[in-house]
Each structure stands twice: as C-alpha cells, then as structure tokens.
Amino acid sequence: MKTALQLIVLSVVLVLIQLLICNNIVLFNVAIPIVFIYVIIWAPLWLNQSLLLTIAFLLGLIVDIGSDTPGMNALACTLLAMLKRPVFYAYMEHDDHSDEITPSLSSMGVWDYCKYLLTMVAIYCILIFSIEYFSFADVKEIAIMAGYSTAMTFLLLIGIDSLMKGKREKRL
C-alpha cells in the first residue's frame, strides 16, 4: 500500500514537472529532459505487468494531452514498460528475491543501476524521436537528439533517484 501511494504521488509530481517545466526546456535545440519516465523505471518488479502497462499508457497519454503530441508518449511509454523486465534481468541475476526489488541506486548498486537506467532512457529517447519523425530518413538528427536527450535525462533521473534515496533513508 505504501509503495502504491508513493507511485501515485511520484506520478503526479513528475508529470506536472514534465508538463510545466521540462517541456519548455530545449537545450541547444537538441536535448529535451524527460523526467516522467522515472515512474516506469522505478516501479517495483512485483507490480503486475498489466497494471504497469496501464500505468505507463496513462502516464504517456496525460503527457500527450498536455504536450499536444497525439499518442507518441503513450506508445513509447507502453513499449518501455514492456521492455522493463528484460532490460532489468539483462543486468541483474534472476533469483527468488529479484522480483521484490524496486530498481534504484540503493537496491541494485551504482554500476548495475546506471547501466539499467541508461538503457531504459536510451530506449525511450530513441522510440520517442523515431515516432516523432516517423521516418528513418533523418537518422542522424534522430541519433543526435536521442543521444543528447538521453544524457540529459540520465543525469536528471540519477538526481531524482538520489533525492528519493535520501527521503527513504530519513524515514527509516
């Protein structure tokens, strides 16, 4: 119950930050920060796959409505949610306790979490920019935008995770 409440509050906060602040930032005309996907990345692995897909779709849809991007974020978020477990298990051993993990710096370790986070962010950025251009004719521009947005988003999400870790430790 506690995790469900955290997930709801985190979703609302990050979607508002995305819509009110991050959507208005375009660094060097190529890098766009995307913070709301942290909810999908951070969601516990024990969460039912159908529920995770629904949450991801709704998050993307809300951002689409607020950003006037018809279905792009909903599609990219849903695909990201589908790839969450395979990407996680690519970097972590699959054992009896791995389904109880909520992916974070403290639960996975710095190196494994950074690989997991970077992969998830890169997947999302490649998906969203490919969907936006809907063509592979601009591969160079898609790669540039996805690369810089991945780097910027990765750094922001590491910061958010560090803040979340600090709040978790203070409560304990």
Contacts in CASP RR format, 6 or more apart in sequence:
PFRMAT RR
TARGET T0000
AUTHOR 0000-0000-0000
METHOD contacts of the structure
MODEL  1
MKTALQLIVLSVVLVLIQLLICNNIVLFNVAIPIVFIYVIIWAPLWLNQS
LLLTIAFLLGLIVDIGSDTPGMNALACTLLAMLKRPVFYAYMEHDDHSDE
ITPSLSSMGVWDYCKYLLTMVAIYCILIFSIEYFSFADVKEIAIMAGYST
AMTFLLLIGIDSLMKGKREKRL
3 44 0 8 1.000
3 102 0 8 1.000
7 39 0 8 1.000
7 43 0 8 1.000
7 55 0 8 1.000
10 38 0 8 1.000
10 39 0 8 1.000
10 42 0 8 1.000
10 164 0 8 1.000
11 36 0 8 1.000
11 39 0 8 1.000
11 55 0 8 1.000
11 59 0 8 1.000
14 35 0 8 1.000
14 36 0 8 1.000
14 38 0 8 1.000
14 39 0 8 1.000
14 160 0 8 1.000
15 36 0 8 1.000
15 59 0 8 1.000
15 62 0 8 1.000
15 63 0 8 1.000
17 35 0 8 1.000
17 36 0 8 1.000
18 34 0 8 1.000
18 35 0 8 1.000
18 36 0 8 1.000
18 63 0 8 1.000
19 63 0 8 1.000
19 66 0 8 1.000
19 67 0 8 1.000
22 32 0 8 1.000
22 33 0 8 1.000
22 34 0 8 1.000
22 35 0 8 1.000
23 32 0 8 1.000
23 66 0 8 1.000
23 67 0 8 1.000
25 32 0 8 1.000
25 33 0 8 1.000
26 32 0 8 1.000
27 33 0 8 1.000
27 148 0 8 1.000
27 152 0 8 1.000
28 148 0 8 1.000
30 144 0 8 1.000
30 145 0 8 1.000
30 148 0 8 1.000
30 149 0 8 1.000
31 145 0 8 1.000
31 148 0 8 1.000
31 149 0 8 1.000
31 151 0 8 1.000
31 152 0 8 1.000
32 145 0 8 1.000
32 149 0 8 1.000
32 152 0 8 1.000
33 149 0 8 1.000
33 152 0 8 1.000
33 153 0 8 1.000
33 156 0 8 1.000
34 121 0 8 1.000
34 124 0 8 1.000
34 125 0 8 1.000
34 128 0 8 1.000
34 149 0 8 1.000
34 153 0 8 1.000
35 153 0 8 1.000
35 156 0 8 1.000
35 157 0 8 1.000
35 160 0 8 1.000
36 59 0 8 1.000
36 60 0 8 1.000
36 63 0 8 1.000
37 59 0 8 1.000
37 77 0 8 1.000
37 80 0 8 1.000
37 120 0 8 1.000
37 121 0 8 1.000
37 124 0 8 1.000
37 153 0 8 1.000
37 157 0 8 1.000
38 157 0 8 1.000
38 160 0 8 1.000
38 161 0 8 1.000
39 55 0 8 1.000
39 59 0 8 1.000
40 52 0 8 1.000
40 55 0 8 1.000
40 56 0 8 1.000
40 59 0 8 1.000
40 77 0 8 1.000
40 80 0 8 1.000
40 81 0 8 1.000
40 84 0 8 1.000
40 120 0 8 1.000
41 80 0 8 1.000
41 84 0 8 1.000
41 103 0 8 1.000
41 116 0 8 1.000
41 117 0 8 1.000
41 120 0 8 1.000
41 121 0 8 1.000
41 157 0 8 1.000
42 102 0 8 1.000
42 103 0 8 1.000
42 104 0 8 1.000
42 161 0 8 1.000
42 164 0 8 1.000
43 52 0 8 1.000
43 55 0 8 1.000
43 84 0 8 1.000
43 102 0 8 1.000
44 100 0 8 1.000
44 101 0 8 1.000
44 102 0 8 1.000
45 85 0 8 1.000
45 88 0 8 1.000
45 98 0 8 1.000
45 99 0 8 1.000
45 100 0 8 1.000
45 101 0 8 1.000
45 102 0 8 1.000
45 103 0 8 1.000
46 99 0 8 1.000
46 100 0 8 1.000
49 85 0 8 1.000
52 81 0 8 1.000
52 84 0 8 1.000
53 78 0 8 1.000
53 81 0 8 1.000
53 82 0 8 1.000
55 81 0 8 1.000
56 77 0 8 1.000
56 78 0 8 1.000
56 80 0 8 1.000
56 81 0 8 1.000
57 74 0 8 1.000
57 77 0 8 1.000
57 78 0 8 1.000
57 81 0 8 1.000
59 73 0 8 1.000
59 77 0 8 1.000
60 71 0 8 1.000
60 73 0 8 1.000
60 74 0 8 1.000
60 76 0 8 1.000
60 77 0 8 1.000
60 78 0 8 1.000
61 71 0 8 1.000
61 73 0 8 1.000
61 74 0 8 1.000
63 69 0 8 1.000
63 73 0 8 1.000
63 77 0 8 1.000
64 70 0 8 1.000
64 71 0 8 1.000
64 72 0 8 1.000
64 73 0 8 1.000
64 74 0 8 1.000
67 73 0 8 1.000
69 132 0 8 1.000
72 128 0 8 1.000
72 131 0 8 1.000
72 132 0 8 1.000
73 128 0 8 1.000
75 127 0 8 1.000
75 131 0 8 1.000
76 124 0 8 1.000
76 127 0 8 1.000
76 128 0 8 1.000
76 131 0 8 1.000
77 124 0 8 1.000
79 123 0 8 1.000
79 127 0 8 1.000
80 120 0 8 1.000
80 123 0 8 1.000
80 124 0 8 1.000
80 127 0 8 1.000
83 120 0 8 1.000
83 123 0 8 1.000
84 120 0 8 1.000
87 116 0 8 1.000
87 119 0 8 1.000
87 120 0 8 1.000
87 123 0 8 1.000
88 103 0 8 1.000
88 116 0 8 1.000
89 98 0 8 1.000
90 119 0 8 1.000
91 108 0 8 1.000
91 112 0 8 1.000
91 115 0 8 1.000
91 116 0 8 1.000
91 119 0 8 1.000
92 98 0 8 1.000
92 101 0 8 1.000
92 108 0 8 1.000
92 112 0 8 1.000
92 116 0 8 1.000
101 107 0 8 1.000
101 108 0 8 1.000
103 113 0 8 1.000
103 116 0 8 1.000
103 117 0 8 1.000
104 113 0 8 1.000
104 161 0 8 1.000
104 164 0 8 1.000
104 165 0 8 1.000
105 113 0 8 1.000
105 158 0 8 1.000
105 161 0 8 1.000
105 162 0 8 1.000
105 165 0 8 1.000
106 165 0 8 1.000
106 168 0 8 1.000
107 113 0 8 1.000
108 116 0 8 1.000
113 161 0 8 1.000
114 158 0 8 1.000
117 154 0 8 1.000
117 157 0 8 1.000
117 158 0 8 1.000
117 161 0 8 1.000
118 150 0 8 1.000
118 154 0 8 1.000
121 150 0 8 1.000
121 153 0 8 1.000
121 154 0 8 1.000
121 157 0 8 1.000
122 146 0 8 1.000
122 147 0 8 1.000
122 150 0 8 1.000
124 153 0 8 1.000
125 145 0 8 1.000
125 146 0 8 1.000
125 147 0 8 1.000
125 149 0 8 1.000
125 150 0 8 1.000
125 153 0 8 1.000
126 142 0 8 1.000
126 146 0 8 1.000
129 142 0 8 1.000
129 145 0 8 1.000
129 146 0 8 1.000
129 149 0 8 1.000
130 136 0 8 1.000
130 142 0 8 1.000
133 141 0 8 1.000
133 142 0 8 1.000
136 142 0 8 1.000
END
